[in-house]
Amino acid sequence: MWRPAHRHAVRAATLRRLFSGRDEARDAVKRKIRATITALDEDGDAIGVSPDAPAHVRVPFAVPGDELNVDVWIRDLTSPRAASSPLFAELQEILTPSADRVDGRCDKFFGVCGGCKHQNVRYERQLAEKQRRIEELFASWPSPLEIRDIIGVSTTIEQYNYRNKMEFTCSTGRWLLESDKAGALEAGALEVSDSENAPLPTFTLGLFPVSSVGTRRARAQKKRRAGRRAQWNSRILSIDECALQDEACNRLLARVGELCESLGITAYDFHTHDGFLKNVVLRRGQVHDTSSSSSSSGRQEIMLAFLTTTLQDAEQQQRLDQLVATIVAESNTSEDSTSQLVSVIQRVDEEARRHRQSDQDKESEETRERVLHGDTFFHDSILGHRFQISFDAFFQPNSAQATKLYHEIERRLESRDGKRPVVWDLFCGVGSIGICLGPHVERLVGFELVDSAVHMARRNAALNGYSSDRMQFHRLDLSNHWRDVETQLLERFHDPETRPDVIILDPPRAGLHKKLVALLKEQLPVPEICYVSCNPVTQRRDLDLFCDSSDVASYTVEFLQPVDMLPHTPHIETIAWLRRR
């Protein structure tokens, strides 16, 4: 039974183990081998070859072209299944660094933080690796397929500070960096068992650290650890800045962390489900101020959100209100005229709430959200169109690259002969893709599951001058309730005013339900489909269904266009353009 009172003693014991030297018995289960790194995989790990291993080796944070000494588990080397999948390996020494190895911008957290994995890889090599992954994924495609060159960021500056949304976690546990461990040693934390004397923090705001190789290996082999080790590790890496996030958001993040600690706001405990603050979310958008004669690129609007376990803790609520008042006052007097804090909201985190409250409490707390400052939305701009975005609305995480992605679709519609098409936008979110295509479409019909997103899509269409007749948006669950899906889609398909010429699909990472694919193929014979995906693997699966030549109703893929939406990560966005046979 875990007891919070003994937390500091356990942490101190853990630190003693960390500094007591490597255990000889543990060393005996590993063997050092030499490996050459050849590629990067879909998880962001480096993959290499070794004459001493029966399979490829998987080495986190290595770079293609590196010559390394790595440690592998002897049991893995001798296992009958060793040749079936890459072996997990720990990097011990770089013998010859790759020509594509560079110094990343983040020298504080890279290699420990789980936020990005490729800052040490030259950007041109990152693009080449992503291009290779797409080409290998579709290498077995049954007919010739045009895979266009991946669209990367235009400048070195755009490789960083691009994320317009980041979510940070609050926890009672902190993952210690080497500098933290050294400080704990000097403070004597390694020798004390009295929790009152151990100078270890009880509030941490940041990101989860990357899992160790040993942990990932055990997880991959589906091993279970006994006792307390089986418990999920909720320690957070304390982050006061992120190289992928805008500088104004970084300053705000650091200030929020300082105020949380000084004001005594309690962090969420993932094991006991006590505490108040679970997540801090920062979102931003870039908008052009049409009322100003300035030639600048516009101003930045920032939304700050706090996810808490409740709205009914009066003491903690008072402290949060004090934090917000301080942040807003400092924002109003800041000399930074390019950024503005336009929205601060607080929302109950439903997962934490389910864990910690009884059914009676759940019924008593009807309010789920409070506006602590400003509006319930912020603005962003893509292709000359302006969007209002609420806290929970999906929007592409890199607005600059989203502009390029949408422009590729726009170019395709521009090249069509004849009248402007009627377009359906499935999984439309706040309407960003469809609205950006507005000048090139006769009518747009959008479908989306989330009520608030549908409402925001309608507002965004009006904000950009489109009538409700020209652009209409409807709530529809495209992954369930198939009778309702079929009824609504067929009703609009058989209406000459809304019968589509092009359907745009932009589903979540899980891709499309096979019933939706069948419905589109067999009962909605639209001439063209544009399939935008954030997961090439599920996209390939769905394209196999769309293009099954044994079916009377099927499609061909005209081209694939990869886009690098998130530099320094393994993420790839792809456009597939389909035409009905």
Sequence and secondary structure as in RCSB ss.txt:
>XXXX:A:sequence
MWRPAHRHAVRAATLRRLFSGRDEARDAVKRKIRATITALDEDGDAIGVSPDAPAHVRVPFAVPGDELNVDVWIR
DLTSPRAASSPLFAELQEILTPSADRVDGRCDKFFGVCGGCKHQNVRYERQLAEKQRRIEELFASWPSPLEIRDI
IGVSTTIEQYNYRNKMEFTCSTGRWLLESDKAGALEAGALEVSDSENAPLPTFTLGLFPVSSVGTRRARAQKKRR
AGRRAQWNSRILSIDECALQDEACNRLLARVGELCESLGITAYDFHTHDGFLKNVVLRRGQVHDTSSSSSSSGRQ
EIMLAFLTTTLQDAEQQQRLDQLVATIVAESNTSEDSTSQLVSVIQRVDEEARRHRQSDQDKESEETRERVLHGD
TFFHDSILGHRFQISFDAFFQPNSAQATKLYHEIERRLESRDGKRPVVWDLFCGVGSIGICLGPHVERLVGFELV
DSAVHMARRNAALNGYSSDRMQFHRLDLSNHWRDVETQLLERFHDPETRPDVIILDPPRAGLHKKLVALLKEQLP
VPEICYVSCNPVTQRRDLDLFCDSSDVASYTVEFLQPVDMLPHTPHIETIAWLRRR
>XXXX:A:secstr
   GGGHHHHHHHHHHHHTS   HHHHTTEEEEEEEEEEE TTS EEEE TT SS EEETT  TT EEEEEEEHH
HHH TTGGGS EEEEEEEEEE  TTB   S  SSTTTBSS S TTB HHHHHHHHHHHHHHHTTT SS  EE   
B  SSSGGGSS BSEEEEEEES EE  HHHHHHHHHTTTTT   TTT    S EEEE B   HHHHHHHHTT   
 GGGGS    EEE S  TTB HHHHHHHHHHHHHHHHHT  B  TTT   SEEEEEEEEEEE  TT    S  EE
EEEEEEEES S  HHHHHHHHHHHHHHHHHHHT S  SEEEEEEEEEE HHHHHHH  HHHHHH    EEEEEE 
SEEEEEETTEEEEEETT    S HHHHHHHHHHHHHHHHT  SS  EEEEET TTTHHHHHTGGG SEEEEEES 
HHHHHHHHHHHHHTT  TTTEEEEE  TTS HHHHHHHHHHHHSSTTT  SEEEE   TT   HHHHHHHHHT  
 SEEEEEES HHHHHHHHHHHT TTSSS EEEEEEEEE  STTSS  EEEEEEEE 
